[in-house]
């Protein structure tokens, strides 16, 4: 079973990034939100029933 992080890395490796500068700006903005405590990682409890 692959994790979400592994799947995301695989997608990013296979799909070319169209606007690298925009991606860098988005990542720096997200890092600022994490540092301020606005953005927090959330744990999701995924059950087979939730996909229905």
Predicted model as a PDB file, atoms N, CA, C, CB and O in Angstrom, pLDDT in the B-factor column:
MODEL        1                                                                  
ATOM      1  N   UNK A   1       0.852  -1.181   0.000  1.00 63.00           N  
ATOM      2  CA  UNK A   1       0.000   0.000   0.000  1.00 63.00           C  
ATOM      3  C   UNK A   1       0.893   1.238   0.000  1.00 63.00           C  
ATOM      4  CB  UNK A   1      -0.967   0.002   1.229  1.00 63.00           C  
ATOM      5  O   UNK A   1       1.801   1.357   0.823  1.00 63.00           O  
ATOM      6  N   UNK A   2       0.632   2.151  -0.922  1.00 69.00           N  
ATOM      7  CA  UNK A   2       1.443   3.358  -1.002  1.00 69.00           C  
ATOM      8  C   UNK A   2       0.794   4.470  -0.196  1.00 69.00           C  
ATOM      9  CB  UNK A   2       1.635   3.793  -2.465  1.00 69.00           C  
ATOM     10  O   UNK A   2      -0.430   4.553  -0.098  1.00 69.00           O  
ATOM     11  N   UNK A   3       1.622   5.314   0.374  1.00 77.00           N  
ATOM     12  CA  UNK A   3       1.106   6.434   1.155  1.00 77.00           C  
ATOM     13  C   UNK A   3       0.774   7.594   0.224  1.00 77.00           C  
ATOM     14  CB  UNK A   3       2.128   6.874   2.235  1.00 77.00           C  
ATOM     15  O   UNK A   3       1.148   7.589  -0.948  1.00 77.00           O  
ATOM     16  N   UNK A   4       0.078   8.572   0.750  1.00 75.00           N  
ATOM     17  CA  UNK A   4      -0.284   9.750  -0.037  1.00 75.00           C  
ATOM     18  C   UNK A   4       0.954  10.511  -0.458  1.00 75.00           C  
ATOM     19  CB  UNK A   4      -1.219  10.665   0.756  1.00 75.00           C  
ATOM     20  O   UNK A   4       1.019  11.026  -1.575  1.00 75.00           O  
ATOM     21  N   UNK A   5       1.941  10.589   0.426  1.00 78.00           N  
ATOM     22  CA  UNK A   5       3.183  11.293   0.107  1.00 78.00           C  
ATOM     23  C   UNK A   5       3.905  10.624  -1.051  1.00 78.00           C  
ATOM     24  CB  UNK A   5       4.097  11.350   1.333  1.00 78.00           C  
ATOM     25  O   UNK A   5       4.408  11.303  -1.947  1.00 78.00           O  
ATOM     26  N   UNK A   6       3.958   9.299  -1.038  1.00 83.00           N  
ATOM     27  CA  UNK A   6       4.614   8.576  -2.128  1.00 83.00           C  
ATOM     28  C   UNK A   6       3.870   8.781  -3.442  1.00 83.00           C  
ATOM     29  CB  UNK A   6       4.704   7.079  -1.802  1.00 83.00           C  
ATOM     30  O   UNK A   6       4.493   8.960  -4.489  1.00 83.00           O  
ATOM     31  N   UNK A   7       2.546   8.757  -3.391  1.00 81.00           N  
ATOM     32  CA  UNK A   7       1.754   8.957  -4.602  1.00 81.00           C  
ATOM     33  C   UNK A   7       1.958  10.365  -5.156  1.00 81.00           C  
ATOM     34  CB  UNK A   7       0.264   8.710  -4.317  1.00 81.00           C  
ATOM     35  O   UNK A   7       2.049  10.550  -6.370  1.00 81.00           O  
ATOM     36  N   UNK A   8       2.030  11.351  -4.269  1.00 79.00           N  
ATOM     37  CA  UNK A   8       2.241  12.728  -4.708  1.00 79.00           C  
ATOM     38  C   UNK A   8       3.619  12.898  -5.337  1.00 79.00           C  
ATOM     39  CB  UNK A   8       2.077  13.693  -3.533  1.00 79.00           C  
ATOM     40  O   UNK A   8       3.759  13.574  -6.357  1.00 79.00           O  
ATOM     41  N   UNK A   9       4.637  12.287  -4.733  1.00 82.00           N  
ATOM     42  CA  UNK A   9       5.982  12.361  -5.306  1.00 82.00           C  
ATOM     43  C   UNK A   9       6.018  11.738  -6.689  1.00 82.00           C  
ATOM     44  CB  UNK A   9       6.995  11.667  -4.394  1.00 82.00           C  
ATOM     45  O   UNK A   9       6.675  12.251  -7.594  1.00 82.00           O  
ATOM     46  N   UNK A  10       5.306  10.627  -6.849  1.00 85.00           N  
ATOM     47  CA  UNK A  10       5.274   9.950  -8.151  1.00 85.00           C  
ATOM     48  C   UNK A  10       4.606  10.830  -9.202  1.00 85.00           C  
ATOM     49  CB  UNK A  10       4.535   8.602  -8.043  1.00 85.00           C  
ATOM     50  O   UNK A  10       5.082  10.916 -10.334  1.00 85.00           O  
ATOM     51  N   UNK A  11       3.517  11.477  -8.839  1.00 81.00           N  
ATOM     52  CA  UNK A  11       2.821  12.360  -9.774  1.00 81.00           C  
ATOM     53  C   UNK A  11       3.711  13.534 -10.151  1.00 81.00           C  
ATOM     54  CB  UNK A  11       1.499  12.864  -9.168  1.00 81.00           C  
ATOM     55  O   UNK A  11       3.804  13.893 -11.325  1.00 81.00           O  
ATOM     56  N   UNK A  12       4.366  14.136  -9.160  1.00 79.00           N  
ATOM     57  CA  UNK A  12       5.228  15.281  -9.442  1.00 79.00           C  
ATOM     58  C   UNK A  12       6.428  14.892 -10.306  1.00 79.00           C  
ATOM     59  CB  UNK A  12       5.709  15.906  -8.139  1.00 79.00           C  
ATOM     60  O   UNK A  12       6.914  15.702 -11.096  1.00 79.00           O  
ATOM     61  N   UNK A  13       6.905  13.656 -10.159  1.00 82.00           N  
ATOM     62  CA  UNK A  13       8.007  13.199 -10.992  1.00 82.00           C  
ATOM     63  C   UNK A  13       7.576  12.985 -12.441  1.00 82.00           C  
ATOM     64  CB  UNK A  13       8.584  11.916 -10.430  1.00 82.00           C  
ATOM     65  O   UNK A  13       8.372  13.185 -13.359  1.00 82.00           O  
ATOM     66  N   UNK A  14       6.331  12.582 -12.653  1.00 85.00           N  
ATOM     67  CA  UNK A  14       5.862  12.242 -13.991  1.00 85.00           C  
ATOM     68  C   UNK A  14       5.235  13.418 -14.739  1.00 85.00           C  
ATOM     69  CB  UNK A  14       4.870  11.130 -13.900  1.00 85.00           C  
ATOM     70  O   UNK A  14       5.195  13.418 -15.970  1.00 85.00           O  
ATOM     71  N   UNK A  15       4.748  14.414 -14.008  1.00 82.00           N  
ATOM     72  CA  UNK A  15       4.057  15.539 -14.648  1.00 82.00           C  
ATOM     73  C   UNK A  15       4.975  16.756 -14.622  1.00 82.00           C  
ATOM     74  CB  UNK A  15       2.697  15.851 -13.932  1.00 82.00           C  
ATOM     75  O   UNK A  15       5.439  17.154 -13.553  1.00 82.00           O  
ATOM     76  N   UNK A  16       5.240  17.346 -15.770  1.00 82.00           N  
ATOM     77  CA  UNK A  16       6.102  18.533 -15.769  1.00 82.00           C  
ATOM     78  C   UNK A  16       5.377  19.731 -15.141  1.00 82.00           C  
ATOM     79  CB  UNK A  16       6.549  18.875 -17.211  1.00 82.00           C  
ATOM     80  O   UNK A  16       4.169  19.895 -15.310  1.00 82.00           O  
ATOM     81  N   UNK A  17       6.123  20.550 -14.424  1.00 78.00           N  
ATOM     82  CA  UNK A  17       5.554  21.734 -13.772  1.00 78.00           C  
ATOM     83  C   UNK A  17       5.525  22.853 -14.804  1.00 78.00           C  
ATOM     84  CB  UNK A  17       6.384  22.155 -12.494  1.00 78.00           C  
ATOM     85  O   UNK A  17       6.552  23.198 -15.388  1.00 78.00           O  
ATOM     86  N   UNK A  18       4.336  23.418 -15.026  1.00 85.00           N  
ATOM     87  CA  UNK A  18       4.194  24.436 -16.064  1.00 85.00           C  
ATOM     88  C   UNK A  18       4.726  25.785 -15.607  1.00 85.00           C  
ATOM     89  CB  UNK A  18       2.740  24.569 -16.473  1.00 85.00           C  
ATOM     90  O   UNK A  18       5.319  26.507 -16.409  1.00 85.00           O  
ATOM     91  N   UNK A  19       4.530  26.148 -14.337  1.00 86.00           N  
ATOM     92  CA  UNK A  19       4.976  27.452 -13.836  1.00 86.00           C  
ATOM     93  C   UNK A  19       5.734  27.252 -12.528  1.00 86.00           C  
ATOM     94  CB  UNK A  19       3.766  28.418 -13.629  1.00 86.00           C  
ATOM     95  O   UNK A  19       5.145  27.245 -11.447  1.00 86.00           O  
ATOM     96  N   UNK A  20       7.041  27.090 -12.644  1.00 84.00           N  
ATOM     97  CA  UNK A  20       7.869  26.795 -11.476  1.00 84.00           C  
ATOM     98  C   UNK A  20       7.897  27.960 -10.491  1.00 84.00           C  
ATOM     99  CB  UNK A  20       9.285  26.454 -11.911  1.00 84.00           C  
ATOM    100  O   UNK A  20       7.937  27.744  -9.280  1.00 84.00           O  
ATOM    101  N   UNK A  21       7.875  29.188 -10.999  1.00 91.00           N  
ATOM    102  CA  UNK A  21       7.902  30.368 -10.127  1.00 91.00           C  
ATOM    103  C   UNK A  21       6.639  30.440  -9.268  1.00 91.00           C  
ATOM    104  CB  UNK A  21       8.045  31.655 -10.967  1.00 91.00           C  
ATOM    105  O   UNK A  21       6.704  30.769  -8.083  1.00 91.00           O  
ATOM    106  N   UNK A  22       5.506  30.133  -9.866  1.00 90.00           N  
ATOM    107  CA  UNK A  22       4.237  30.135  -9.125  1.00 90.00           C  
ATOM    108  C   UNK A  22       4.265  29.072  -8.026  1.00 90.00           C  
ATOM    109  CB  UNK A  22       3.041  29.886 -10.084  1.00 90.00           C  
ATOM    110  O   UNK A  22       3.807  29.314  -6.909  1.00 90.00           O  
ATOM    111  N   UNK A  23       4.799  27.905  -8.345  1.00 85.00           N  
ATOM    112  CA  UNK A  23       4.898  26.830  -7.356  1.00 85.00           C  
ATOM    113  C   UNK A  23       5.772  27.253  -6.179  1.00 85.00           C  
ATOM    114  CB  UNK A  23       5.462  25.554  -8.003  1.00 85.00           C  
ATOM    115  O   UNK A  23       5.427  26.988  -5.028  1.00 85.00           O  
ATOM    116  N   UNK A  24       6.900  27.908  -6.456  1.00 89.00           N  
ATOM    117  CA  UNK A  24       7.783  28.373  -5.395  1.00 89.00           C  
ATOM    118  C   UNK A  24       7.082  29.389  -4.499  1.00 89.00           C  
ATOM    119  CB  UNK A  24       9.048  28.982  -5.991  1.00 89.00           C  
ATOM    120  O   UNK A  24       7.235  29.351  -3.278  1.00 89.00           O  
ATOM    121  N   UNK A  25       6.314  30.300  -5.101  1.00 91.00           N  
ATOM    122  CA  UNK A  25       5.582  31.301  -4.318  1.00 91.00           C  
ATOM    123  C   UNK A  25       4.520  30.637  -3.445  1.00 91.00           C  
ATOM    124  CB  UNK A  25       4.928  32.341  -5.249  1.00 91.00           C  
ATOM    125  O   UNK A  25       4.335  31.019  -2.289  1.00 91.00           O  
ATOM    126  N   UNK A  26       3.821  29.641  -3.997  1.00 89.00           N  
ATOM    127  CA  UNK A  26       2.806  28.934  -3.222  1.00 89.00           C  
ATOM    128  C   UNK A  26       3.425  28.188  -2.048  1.00 89.00           C  
ATOM    129  CB  UNK A  26       2.043  27.961  -4.113  1.00 89.00           C  
ATOM    130  O   UNK A  26       2.877  28.187  -0.946  1.00 89.00           O  
ATOM    131  N   UNK A  27       4.567  27.556  -2.287  1.00 87.00           N  
ATOM    132  CA  UNK A  27       5.235  26.815  -1.223  1.00 87.00           C  
ATOM    133  C   UNK A  27       5.734  27.744  -0.120  1.00 87.00           C  
ATOM    134  CB  UNK A  27       6.397  26.012  -1.793  1.00 87.00           C  
ATOM    135  O   UNK A  27       5.621  27.417   1.061  1.00 87.00           O  
ATOM    136  N   UNK A  28       6.287  28.903  -0.496  1.00 90.00           N  
ATOM    137  CA  UNK A  28       6.768  29.834   0.520  1.00 90.00           C  
ATOM    138  C   UNK A  28       5.595  30.404   1.320  1.00 90.00           C  
ATOM    139  CB  UNK A  28       7.579  30.975  -0.133  1.00 90.00           C  
ATOM    140  O   UNK A  28       5.712  30.608   2.528  1.00 90.00           O  
ATOM    141  N   UNK A  29       4.468  30.661   0.656  1.00 89.00           N  
ATOM    142  CA  UNK A  29       3.267  31.143   1.348  1.00 89.00           C  
ATOM    143  C   UNK A  29       2.768  30.097   2.335  1.00 89.00           C  
ATOM    144  CB  UNK A  29       2.154  31.493   0.334  1.00 89.00           C  
ATOM    145  O   UNK A  29       2.407  30.429   3.464  1.00 89.00           O  
ATOM    146  N   UNK A  30       2.745  28.843   1.918  1.00 85.00           N  
ATOM    147  CA  UNK A  30       2.292  27.762   2.794  1.00 85.00           C  
ATOM    148  C   UNK A  30       3.229  27.599   3.986  1.00 85.00           C  
ATOM    149  CB  UNK A  30       2.195  26.442   2.013  1.00 85.00           C  
ATOM    150  O   UNK A  30       2.776  27.361   5.105  1.00 85.00           O  
ATOM    151  N   UNK A  31       4.535  27.726   3.749  1.00 87.00           N  
ATOM    152  CA  UNK A  31       5.493  27.626   4.851  1.00 87.00           C  
ATOM    153  C   UNK A  31       5.290  28.749   5.865  1.00 87.00           C  
ATOM    154  CB  UNK A  31       6.926  27.659   4.314  1.00 87.00           C  
ATOM    155  O   UNK A  31       5.441  28.536   7.068  1.00 87.00           O  
ATOM    156  N   UNK A  32       4.945  29.954   5.376  1.00 88.00           N  
ATOM    157  CA  UNK A  32       4.654  31.066   6.302  1.00 88.00           C  
ATOM    158  C   UNK A  32       3.414  30.757   7.124  1.00 88.00           C  
ATOM    159  CB  UNK A  32       4.460  32.394   5.528  1.00 88.00           C  
ATOM    160  O   UNK A  32       3.381  31.048   8.320  1.00 88.00           O  
ATOM    161  N   UNK A  33       2.390  30.170   6.505  1.00 84.00           N  
ATOM    162  CA  UNK A  33       1.171  29.814   7.237  1.00 84.00           C  
ATOM    163  C   UNK A  33       1.459  28.769   8.304  1.00 84.00           C  
ATOM    164  CB  UNK A  33       0.100  29.296   6.273  1.00 84.00           C  
ATOM    165  O   UNK A  33       0.908  28.827   9.404  1.00 84.00           O  
ATOM    166  N   UNK A  34       2.323  27.815   7.977  1.00 82.00           N  
ATOM    167  CA  UNK A  34       2.689  26.794   8.959  1.00 82.00           C  
ATOM    168  C   UNK A  34       3.418  27.440  10.134  1.00 82.00           C  
ATOM    169  CB  UNK A  34       3.574  25.698   8.309  1.00 82.00           C  
ATOM    170  O   UNK A  34       3.161  27.109  11.292  1.00 82.00           O  
ATOM    171  N   UNK A  35       4.330  28.366   9.828  1.00 85.00           N  
ATOM    172  CA  UNK A  35       5.123  29.012  10.870  1.00 85.00           C  
ATOM    173  C   UNK A  35       4.229  29.842  11.797  1.00 85.00           C  
ATOM    174  CB  UNK A  35       6.213  29.901  10.240  1.00 85.00           C  
ATOM    175  O   UNK A  35       4.463  29.890  13.004  1.00 85.00           O  
ATOM    176  N   UNK A  36       3.204  30.496  11.235  1.00 82.00           N  
ATOM    177  CA  UNK A  36       2.285  31.301  12.039  1.00 82.00           C  
ATOM    178  C   UNK A  36       1.298  30.443  12.816  1.00 82.00           C  
ATOM    179  CB  UNK A  36       1.529  32.268  11.153  1.00 82.00           C  
ATOM    180  O   UNK A  36       0.682  30.919  13.769  1.00 82.00           O  
ATOM    181  N   UNK A  37       1.142  29.199  12.427  1.00 78.00           N  
ATOM    182  CA  UNK A  37       0.189  28.324  13.089  1.00 78.00           C  
ATOM    183  C   UNK A  37      -1.183  28.354  12.454  1.00 78.00           C  
ATOM    184  CB  UNK A  37       0.077  28.692  14.525  1.00 78.00           C  
ATOM    185  O   UNK A  37      -2.109  27.713  12.952  1.00 78.00           O  
ATOM    186  N   UNK A  38      -1.332  29.094  11.353  1.00 76.00           N  
ATOM    187  CA  UNK A  38      -2.624  29.150  10.661  1.00 76.00           C  
ATOM    188  C   UNK A  38      -2.933  27.815   9.994  1.00 76.00           C  
ATOM    189  CB  UNK A  38      -2.631  30.281   9.614  1.00 76.00           C  
ATOM    190  O   UNK A  38      -4.046  27.299  10.090  1.00 76.00           O  
ATOM    191  N   UNK A  39      -1.928  27.266   9.317  1.00 72.00           N  
ATOM    192  CA  UNK A  39      -2.105  25.982   8.636  1.00 72.00           C  
ATOM    193  C   UNK A  39      -1.542  24.885   9.523  1.00 72.00           C  
ATOM    194  CB  UNK A  39      -1.411  25.977   7.236  1.00 72.00           C  
ATOM    195  O   UNK A  39      -0.397  24.958   9.969  1.00 72.00           O  
ATOM    196  N   UNK A  40      -2.344  23.885   9.769  1.00 70.00           N  
ATOM    197  CA  UNK A  40      -1.895  22.749  10.567  1.00 70.00           C  
ATOM    198  C   UNK A  40      -2.176  21.471   9.799  1.00 70.00           C  
ATOM    199  CB  UNK A  40      -2.591  22.724  11.956  1.00 70.00           C  
ATOM    200  O   UNK A  40      -3.171  21.364   9.082  1.00 70.00           O  
ATOM    201  N   UNK A  41      -1.296  20.515   9.958  1.00 66.00           N  
ATOM    202  CA  UNK A  41      -1.545  19.220   9.328  1.00 66.00           C  
ATOM    203  C   UNK A  41      -2.679  18.554  10.064  1.00 66.00           C  
ATOM    204  CB  UNK A  41      -0.275  18.322   9.332  1.00 66.00           C  
ATOM    205  O   UNK A  41      -2.730  18.575  11.293  1.00 66.00           O  
ATOM    206  N   UNK A  42      -3.581  17.970   9.323  1.00 64.00           N  
ATOM    207  CA  UNK A  42      -4.726  17.295   9.918  1.00 64.00           C  
ATOM    208  C   UNK A  42      -4.645  15.807   9.604  1.00 64.00           C  
ATOM    209  CB  UNK A  42      -6.060  17.897   9.402  1.00 64.00           C  
ATOM    210  O   UNK A  42      -4.247  15.403   8.511  1.00 64.00           O  
ATOM    211  N   UNK A  43      -5.024  15.023  10.569  1.00 65.00           N  
ATOM    212  CA  UNK A  43      -5.067  13.585  10.377  1.00 65.00           C  
ATOM    213  C   UNK A  43      -6.493  13.221   9.973  1.00 65.00           C  
ATOM    214  CB  UNK A  43      -4.620  12.815  11.672  1.00 65.00           C  
ATOM    215  O   UNK A  43      -7.459  13.575  10.649  1.00 65.00           O  
ATOM    216  N   UNK A  44      -6.597  12.520   8.874  1.00 64.00           N  
ATOM    217  CA  UNK A  44      -7.906  12.113   8.390  1.00 64.00           C  
ATOM    218  C   UNK A  44      -8.101  10.632   8.672  1.00 64.00           C  
ATOM    219  CB  UNK A  44      -8.059  12.412   6.879  1.00 64.00           C  
ATOM    220  O   UNK A  44      -7.208   9.818   8.440  1.00 64.00           O  
ATOM    221  N   UNK A  45      -9.256  10.305   9.165  1.00 66.00           N  
ATOM    222  CA  UNK A  45      -9.598   8.920   9.421  1.00 66.00           C  
ATOM    223  C   UNK A  45     -10.416   8.436   8.223  1.00 66.00           C  
ATOM    224  CB  UNK A  45     -10.391   8.755  10.778  1.00 66.00           C  
ATOM    225  O   UNK A  45     -11.621   8.675   8.142  1.00 66.00           O  
ATOM    226  N   UNK A  46      -9.754   7.764   7.310  1.00 62.00           N  
ATOM    227  CA  UNK A  46     -10.442   7.308   6.108  1.00 62.00           C  
ATOM    228  C   UNK A  46     -10.925   5.889   6.291  1.00 62.00           C  
ATOM    229  CB  UNK A  46      -9.529   7.405   4.885  1.00 62.00           C  
ATOM    230  O   UNK A  46     -10.149   4.980   6.588  1.00 62.00           O  
ATOM    231  N   UNK A  47     -12.199   5.719   6.110  1.00 66.00           N  
ATOM    232  CA  UNK A  47     -12.806   4.406   6.207  1.00 66.00           C  
ATOM    233  C   UNK A  47     -13.396   4.042   4.849  1.00 66.00           C  
ATOM    234  CB  UNK A  47     -13.891   4.372   7.319  1.00 66.00           C  
ATOM    235  O   UNK A  47     -13.724   4.941   4.075  1.00 66.00           O  
ATOM    236  N   UNK A  48     -13.538   2.800   4.543  1.00 63.00           N  
ATOM    237  CA  UNK A  48     -14.108   2.406   3.258  1.00 63.00           C  
ATOM    238  C   UNK A  48     -15.493   2.997   3.026  1.00 63.00           C  
ATOM    239  CB  UNK A  48     -14.179   0.903   3.167  1.00 63.00           C  
ATOM    240  O   UNK A  48     -15.863   3.270   1.884  1.00 63.00           O  
ATOM    241  N   UNK A  49     -16.253   3.197   4.079  1.00 61.00           N  
ATOM    242  CA  UNK A  49     -17.616   3.728   3.941  1.00 61.00           C  
ATOM    243  C   UNK A  49     -17.579   5.186   3.511  1.00 61.00           C  
ATOM    244  CB  UNK A  49     -18.394   3.585   5.264  1.00 61.00           C  
ATOM    245  O   UNK A  49     -18.501   5.653   2.842  1.00 61.00           O  
ATOM    246  N   UNK A  50     -16.513   5.923   3.889  1.00 53.00           N  
ATOM    247  CA  UNK A  50     -16.460   7.346   3.574  1.00 53.00           C  
ATOM    248  C   UNK A  50     -16.292   7.612   2.076  1.00 53.00           C  
ATOM    249  CB  UNK A  50     -15.326   7.995   4.336  1.00 53.00           C  
ATOM    250  O   UNK A  50     -16.541   8.727   1.616  1.00 53.00           O  
ATOM    251  N   UNK A  51     -15.882   6.622   1.331  1.00 53.00           N  
ATOM    252  CA  UNK A  51     -15.700   6.798  -0.113  1.00 53.00           C  
ATOM    253  C   UNK A  51     -17.023   6.727  -0.857  1.00 53.00           C  
ATOM    254  CB  UNK A  51     -14.746   5.746  -0.660  1.00 53.00           C  
ATOM    255  O   UNK A  51     -17.090   7.083  -2.033  1.00 53.00           O  
ATOM    256  N   UNK A  52     -18.060   6.281  -0.198  1.00 51.00           N  
ATOM    257  CA  UNK A  52     -19.365   6.128  -0.871  1.00 51.00           C  
ATOM    258  C   UNK A  52     -20.105   7.434  -0.872  1.00 51.00           C  
ATOM    259  CB  UNK A  52     -20.217   5.047  -0.194  1.00 51.00           C  
ATOM    260  O   UNK A  52     -21.219   7.512  -1.389  1.00 51.00           O  
TER     261      UNK A  52                                                      
ENDMDL                                                                          
END                                                                             
